[in-house]
Amino acid sequence: DTESTNKLLPKDYRTIRDKKGLERFVISHGDVASIKQKRLEREMKVVPKGEALFKHDCIQLIYGNKVSFMNISKLQGVIIEDENLASFQREIFKLLYKRL
């Protein structure tokens, strides 16, 4: 739900992101992936049906030395600015992304 997600993101997040032309990698479940439009700058992998992953209504973003965790259902989020934690989360993400 883009409207709910926008409440947790900084103002103009998508505009700023798109101006930077960032290549994005996304892991999602089939329900979300089926409604998303294909975009050149976004690669999406889908968790196989029957897996419990990513049904928690949460989002994680990793950018530079920052990691954000957002709970869409509670409209809560936190940003952690730490190079080691960001690197650790990036490695976990890449590992799962490669295996899907």
Protein Blocks (a to p, Z undefined) as FASTA:
>chain_A
ZZlmmmmpcehklmmmmmnopacdddddfklmmmpccdfklccddddehiaghplopacd
dehjbccdddfklopacddddfklmmmmmmmmmmmmmmZZ
